[in-house]
């Protein structure tokens, strides 16, 4: 995401760009193709609400800045209530085609294993930085790269879901159209079924990490087993919460818990299990997930998995232009900088691409306004966060500078969030307008 967006932004500013992509020559366990911007986990860019949600505001800012990722996501959008979900394969195919069609962009398929000593580079290695490059980074920075484990949710074939048990509905019927209001498949559980599911989940065989391989989990993408270990009711108050849903097969009976599935492709033939990232072994996954009512005979297009992500201690290692302090010809963008999520990664690519282009062309790029969503995020990773406790971060209003004159607390939250977004939109449009080359 970040590399594709960075390449697009730089090329649109008039800079010649070479994209280095090691796939498909060098594979990872999570990727399936050699396409750019391949989605390896969820197919959702999360909330598209740009007045009450920080990630929705990031969507809005990116669209204003001619974002390739956001424009392509809109073309391949799938019904997902208030979220922005996309048909993942056509999405990555279109991103790849658009970049290759630019006359000043070339794609080179090989692995980069060393840090180049000259030229302008942006490293946006996504969730899986190769071992050789990781070692080169460690040698250059003189410090261990931080790390965390990220997990992938399974995908189910729609025609194997029992719709006499499950039903279509978005939570609280959210959505402007009937299709949006029925964007999710819901599988209900009684208390007894839920308790049995938790027992099976906790007892299932899990993936063991290699000796000496230690890392934490990112709280926004915890495996369901880890959530269940924190308390038997945790899942029922998280991805399996039953609120805002009514089972048309039995409207008088309130489900104790509900498993939701979200459409994963435009054809509606594939659905992913929302929030069900897992580190269970494959055999255990099929056994446990088929305990879910409606999924007793489910066939899986992809089972879940877990992988190790690396990221830099950016507050220590990167300057305000996302350049490596020790090697200013090297910029970093995306998840390796310590942001978490497709949108956050792409947004840092957007900034890195514009920053690199301005430097190459000898133009002065105004400082990214801190009161924008982009500015709040880059300020956090390049100096605002505490380096000793730095961990991957999604964009959120907690990163924004306080507003004057607005009360705090839950009662004032809606007004406060609207204030954040109004302020951000103003300063972001001013920043775009101030650049020598219009967005």
KOLKEFI-920447 format. One record per residue (C-alpha): residue number from 1; x, y, z; chain; residue in one letter. Coordinates in steps of 0.05 Angstrom, whole numbers. Layout:
BEGIN
     i        X        Y        Z   ch   aa
   NUM        X        Y        Z    A    a
...
This chain:
BEGIN
     i        X        Y        Z   ch   aa
     1        0        0        0    A    x
     2       52       51       22    A    x
     3      101       36      -35    A    x
     4       47       40      -88    A    x
     5       20      105      -61    A    x
     6       90      135      -54    A    x
     7      107      116     -126    A    x
     8       41      146     -151    A    x
     9       50      212     -114    A    x
    10      123      221     -135    A    x
    11      108      203     -207    A    x
    12       49      251     -210    A    x
    13       96      306     -187    A    x
    14      140      292     -248    A    x
    15      194      248     -218    A    x
    16      220      185     -252    A    x
    17      205      125     -207    A    x
    18      230       53     -204    A    x
    19      188        6     -161    A    x
    20      228      -53     -134    A    x
    21      183     -112     -118    A    x
    22      213     -179      -98    A    x
    23      149     -218     -111    A    x
    24      134     -265     -145    A    x
    25      208     -285     -151    A    x
    26      216     -283      -75    A    x
    27      151     -305      -41    A    x
    28      123     -295       28    A    x
    29       75     -342       63    A    x
    30       21     -288       65    A    x
    31       21     -264       -8    A    x
    32       -8     -302      -66    A    x
    33       10     -258     -126    A    x
    34       63     -211     -152    A    x
    35       13     -153     -155    A    x
    36       28      -88     -121    A    x
    37      -16      -68      -61    A    x
    38      -39     -140      -50    A    x
    39      -84     -144       12    A    x
    40      -59     -201       56    A    x
    41     -106     -195      115    A    x
    42     -173     -160      118    A    x
    43     -205     -130       56    A    x
    44     -230      -70       95    A    x
    45     -203        1      100    A    x
    46     -249        9      161    A    x
    47     -297       66      174    A    x
    48     -310      116      117    A    x
    49     -343      167      164    A    x
    50     -300      229      155    A    x
    51     -336      271      208    A    x
    52     -336      225      269    A    x
    53     -279      176      255    A    x
    54     -205      189      250    A    x
    55     -192      136      197    A    x
    56     -250      162      156    A    x
    57     -219      231      160    A    x
    58     -154      200      134    A    x
    59     -194      172       75    A    x
    60     -220      242       61    A    x
    61     -152      275       64    A    x
    62     -122      222       18    A    x
    63     -177      232      -34    A    x
    64     -163      307      -34    A    x
    65      -90      291      -48    A    x
    66     -105      248     -110    A    x
    67      -92      182      -74    A    x
    68      -85      122     -119    A    x
    69     -105       75      -63    A    x
    70     -168      112      -45    A    x
    71     -191      124     -117    A    x
    72     -180       50     -133    A    x
    73     -216       28      -70    A    x
    74     -277       69      -90    A    x
    75     -279       33     -158    A    x
    76     -278      -36     -126    A    x
    77     -320      -21      -65    A    x
    78     -363      -76      -34    A    x
    79     -423      -68       12    A    x
    80     -398      -64       83    A    x
    81     -445      -19      122    A    x
    82     -407       43      141    A    x
    83     -339       12      125    A    x
    84     -299       16       61    A    x
    85     -287      -56       39    A    x
    86     -260      -75      -29    A    x
    87     -256     -134      -77    A    x
    88     -184     -150      -62    A    x
    89     -158     -182     -127    A    x
    90     -186     -131     -177    A    x
    91     -163      -76     -129    A    x
    92      -90      -97     -130    A    x
    93      -93     -112     -205    A    x
    94     -119      -42     -219    A    x
    95      -66       -9     -174    A    x
    96      -12      -48     -211    A    x
    97      -40      -31     -280    A    x
    98      -46       43     -263    A    x
    99       25       49     -239    A    x
   100       54       10     -298    A    x
   101       14       54     -346    A    x
   102       50      117     -322    A    x
   103      106      135     -372    A    x
   104      155      154     -316    A    x
   105      145       91     -274    A    x
   106      182       25     -283    A    x
   107      173      -38     -242    A    x
   108      234      -81     -228    A    x
   109      222     -150     -199    A    x
   110      280     -167     -153    A    x
   111      297     -169      -79    A    x
   112      336     -111      -48    A    x
   113      382     -140        4    A    x
   114      427      -80       21    A    x
   115      415       -7       38    A    x
   116      437       35      -23    A    x
   117      490       88      -11    A    x
   118      466      137      -64    A    x
   119      402      159      -98    A    x
   120      335      174      -67    A    x
   121      300      112      -38    A    x
   122      234       99       -2    A    x
   123      231       32       35    A    x
   124      158       10       44    A    x
   125      167      -64       56    A    x
   126       98      -76       82    A    x
   127       81     -126      136    A    x
   128      137     -175      118    A    x
   129      206     -144      111    A    x
   130      253     -196       81    A    x
   131      305     -228      126    A    x
   132      364     -201       87    A    x
   133      338     -130       87    A    x
   134      320     -134      160    A    x
   135      392     -154      176    A    x
   136      418      -96      135    A    x
   137      373      -48      173    A    x
   138      396      -76      239    A    x
   139      469      -68      220    A    x
   140      457        4      198    A    x
   141      416       27      258    A    x
   142      457      -10      309    A    x
   143      393      -30      344    A    x
   144      345      -88      345    A    x
   145      283      -75      303    A    x
   146      221      -79      345    A    x
   147      171     -132      325    A    x
   148      100     -156      336    A    x
   149       58     -213      312    A    x
   150        0     -201      264    A    x
   151      -55     -250      247    A    x
   152      -99     -265      187    A    x
   153     -173     -285      189    A    x
   154     -202     -343      148    A    x
   155     -245     -336       86    A    x
   156     -307     -380       73    A    x
   157     -343     -398        9    A    x
   158     -412     -367       11    A    x
   159     -448     -427      -19    A    x
   160     -425     -470       40    A    x
   161     -458     -424       92    A    x
   162     -526     -448      118    A    x
   163     -571     -387      107    A    x
   164     -629     -423      141    A    x
   165     -590     -410      204    A    x
   166     -551     -347      186    A    x
   167     -580     -281      159    A    x
   168     -559     -218      124    A    x
   169     -557     -153      164    A    x
   170     -510      -96      181    A    x
   171     -507      -77      254    A    x
   172     -564      -29      270    A    x
   173     -583      -35      195    A    x
   174     -528       15      181    A    x
   175     -523       37      108    A    x
   176     -559       82       59    A    x
   177     -582       26       13    A    x
   178     -613      -41       25    A    x
   179     -550      -74        0    A    x
   180     -509      -36       52    A    x
   181     -559      -52      106    A    x
   182     -549     -126       91    A    x
   183     -474     -126       81    A    x
   184     -457     -178      134    A    x
   185     -475     -251      145    A    x
   186     -493     -264      218    A    x
   187     -487     -331      253    A    x
   188     -523     -333      322    A    x
   189     -501     -371      383    A    x
   190     -538     -390      446    A    x
   191     -502     -386      513    A    x
   192     -489     -461      511    A    x
   193     -461     -457      441    A    x
   194     -417     -398      459    A    x
   195     -389     -433      520    A    x
   196     -374     -495      479    A    x
   197     -340     -453      426    A    x
   198     -296     -419      477    A    x
   199     -277     -486      507    A    x
   200     -257     -513      439    A    x
   201     -220     -449      422    A    x
   202     -178     -451      485    A    x
   203     -163     -525      477    A    x
   204     -144     -522      403    A    x
   205      -73     -535      380    A    x
   206      -37     -469      366    A    x
   207       23     -448      324    A    x
   208       86     -448      366    A    x
   209      139     -395      353    A    x
   210      211     -411      339    A    x
   211      259     -413      398    A    x
   212      282     -343      415    A    x
   213      228     -310      373    A    x
   214      193     -262      419    A    x
   215      146     -206      402    A    x
   216       81     -176      426    A    x
   217       14     -172      392    A    x
   218      -17     -109      363    A    x
   219      -80      -97      403    A    x
   220     -120      -78      341    A    x
   221     -109     -147      310    A    x
   222     -106     -197      367    A    x
   223     -116     -271      352    A    x
   224     -183     -294      378    A    x
   225     -149     -345      423    A    x
   226     -110     -289      458    A    x
   227     -175     -250      468    A    x
   228     -209     -311      496    A    x
   229     -151     -323      544    A    x
   230     -164     -254      573    A    x
   231     -233     -275      596    A    x
   232     -290     -319      572    A    x
   233     -335     -260      558    A    x
   234     -282     -219      520    A    x
   235     -303     -243      450    A    x
   236     -377     -232      466    A    x
   237     -360     -159      479    A    x
   238     -314     -155      419    A    x
   239     -321     -186      350    A    x
   240     -378     -232      373    A    x
   241     -422     -178      405    A    x
   242     -496     -190      391    A    x
   243     -521     -118      396    A    x
   244     -557      -83      339    A    x
   245     -577     -149      305    A    x
   246     -644     -185      300    A    x
   247     -648     -256      274    A    x
   248     -707     -259      224    A    x
   249     -709     -335      233    A    x
   250     -726     -325      306    A    x
   251     -738     -251      320    A    x
   252     -764     -262      391    A    x
   253     -700     -295      415    A    x
   254     -639     -252      427    A    x
   255     -573     -285      408    A    x
   256     -522     -292      464    A    x
   257     -466     -280      414    A    x
   258     -461     -269      339    A    x
   259     -405     -285      290    A    x
   260     -404     -237      230    A    x
   261     -376     -249      160    A    x
   262     -362     -193      111    A    x
   263     -363     -200       35    A    x
   264     -293     -209        7    A    x
   265     -305     -203      -68    A    x
   266     -353     -169     -116    A    x
   267     -385     -235     -137    A    x
   268     -406     -248      -65    A    x
   269     -376     -318      -68    A    x
   270     -326     -306      -12    A    x
   271     -336     -280       59    A    x
   272     -284     -269      113    A    x
   273     -299     -280      187    A    x
   274     -294     -212      219    A    x
   275     -245     -206      276    A    x
   276     -226     -279      273    A    x
   277     -151     -272      264    A    x
   278     -121     -336      291    A    x
   279      -58     -374      306    A    x
   280      -93     -442      310    A    x
   281      -63     -497      266    A    x
   282     -102     -511      202    A    x
   283     -135     -576      225    A    x
   284     -157     -543      290    A    x
   285     -186     -484      253    A    x
   286     -234     -524      210    A    x
   287     -256     -564      271    A    x
   288     -268     -503      316    A    x
   289     -299     -457      263    A    x
   290     -348     -510      241    A    x
   291     -377     -507      311    A    x
   292     -406     -439      292    A    x
   293     -480     -445      275    A    x
   294     -488     -438      200    A    x
   295     -416     -458      186    A    x
   296     -423     -532      203    A    x
   297     -408     -551      130    A    x
   298     -365     -491      112    A    x
   299     -309     -497       61    A    x
   300     -251     -449       68    A    x
   301     -219     -411       11    A    x
   302     -164     -391       59    A    x
   303     -150     -409      131    A    x
   304     -122     -361      181    A    x
   305      -49     -352      200    A    x
   306        1     -311      239    A    x
   307       65     -275      217    A    x
   308      119     -233      248    A    x
   309      121     -160      230    A    x
   310      181     -115      240    A    x
   311      180      -40      249    A    x
   312      231       14      265    A    x
   313      235       54      329    A    x
   314      216      114      286    A    x
   315      218      168      341    A    x
   316      292      152      350    A    x
   317      313      134      279    A    x
   318      272      178      231    A    x
   319      271      253      222    A    x
   320      208      295      208    A    x
   321      215      279      133    A    x
   322      215      203      148    A    x
   323      288      199      129    A    x
   324      336      153      166    A    x
   325      378      202      208    A    x
   326      441      163      195    A    x
   327      427      157      120    A    x
   328      384      216       95    A    x
   329      379      187       25    A    x
   330      334      132       53    A    x
   331      262      146       71    A    x
   332      214       97      102    A    x
   333      139       92       95    A    x
   334       82       46      115    A    x
   335       80       -7      169    A    x
   336      155      -10      179    A    x
   337      151       60      208    A    x
   338      105       38      264    A    x
   339       36       55      237    A    x
   340      -16        1      235    A    x
   341      -69      -11      182    A    x
   342      -76       -7      106    A    x
   343      -99       66      107    A    x
   344      -46       90      155    A    x
   345        8       55      115    A    x
   346      -16       84       49    A    x
   347      -22      154       80    A    x
   348       51      152      102    A    x
   349       69      130       31    A    x
   350       31      190        5    A    x
   351       72      237       48    A    x
   352      138      202       33    A    x
   353      126      205      -42    A    x
   354      111      279      -40    A    x
   355      170      293        6    A    x
   356      219      255      -38    A    x
   357      193      288     -102    A    x
   358      199      358      -72    A    x
   359      271      344      -50    A    x
   360      290      316     -118    A    x
   361      258      374     -155    A    x
   362      287      426     -109    A    x
   363      219      450      -85    A    x
   364      202      471      -15    A    x
   365      146      428       14    A    x
   366      109      461       71    A    x
   367      110      424      137    A    x
   368       52      374      142    A    x
   369        0      409      187    A    x
   370       -2      374      254    A    x
   371      -77      385      261    A    x
   372      -91      343      199    A    x
   373      -99      267      206    A    x
   374      -35      257      165    A    x
   375        1      308      209    A    x
   376      -22      277      274    A    x
   377        2      209      252    A    x
   378       70      230      225    A    x
   379       82      274      286    A    x
   380       68      213      330    A    x
   381      117      166      295    A    x
   382      173      217      284    A    x
   383      177      248      353    A    x
   384      110      252      389    A    x
   385      111      181      415    A    x
   386      153      157      474    A    x
   387      211      120      443    A    x
   388      220       72      501    A    x
   389      149       45      495    A    x
   390      137       57      420    A    x
   391       87        8      391    A    x
   392       47        5      325    A    x
   393      -10       55      324    A    x
   394      -74       65      285    A    x
   395      -96      136      272    A    x
   396     -143      160      327    A    x
   397     -167      226      356    A    x
   398     -122      215      417    A    x
   399      -64      236      372    A    x
   400      -96      303      356    A    x
   401      -80      367      393    A    x
   402     -138      388      439    A    x
   403     -191      437      415    A    x
   404     -203      500      454    A    x
   405     -272      513      482    A    x
   406     -301      443      474    A    x
   407     -318      403      536    A    x
   408     -291      334      547    A    x
   409     -325      269      568    A    x
   410     -371      223      530    A    x
   411     -428      274      524    A    x
   412     -383      322      485    A    x
   413     -349      270      442    A    x
   414     -391      280      380    A    x
   415     -381      355      380    A    x
   416     -307      346      394    A    x
   417     -296      297      338    A    x
   418     -332      342      289    A    x
   419     -287      398      313    A    x
   420     -225      356      299    A    x
   421     -248      338      229    A    x
   422     -269      409      210    A    x
   423     -202      436      233    A    x
   424     -164      381      197    A    x
   425     -201      391      132    A    x
   426     -185      466      132    A    x
   427     -110      459      146    A    x
   428     -103      400       98    A    x
   429     -134      438       40    A    x
   430      -89      497       56    A    x
   431      -29      451       55    A    x
   432      -47      423      -12    A    x
   433      -60      491      -41    A    x
   434        7      518      -16    A    x
   435       47      467      -55    A    x
   436       79      490     -119    A    x
   437       49      432     -159    A    x
   438      -26      428     -147    A    x
   439      -54      362     -120    A    x
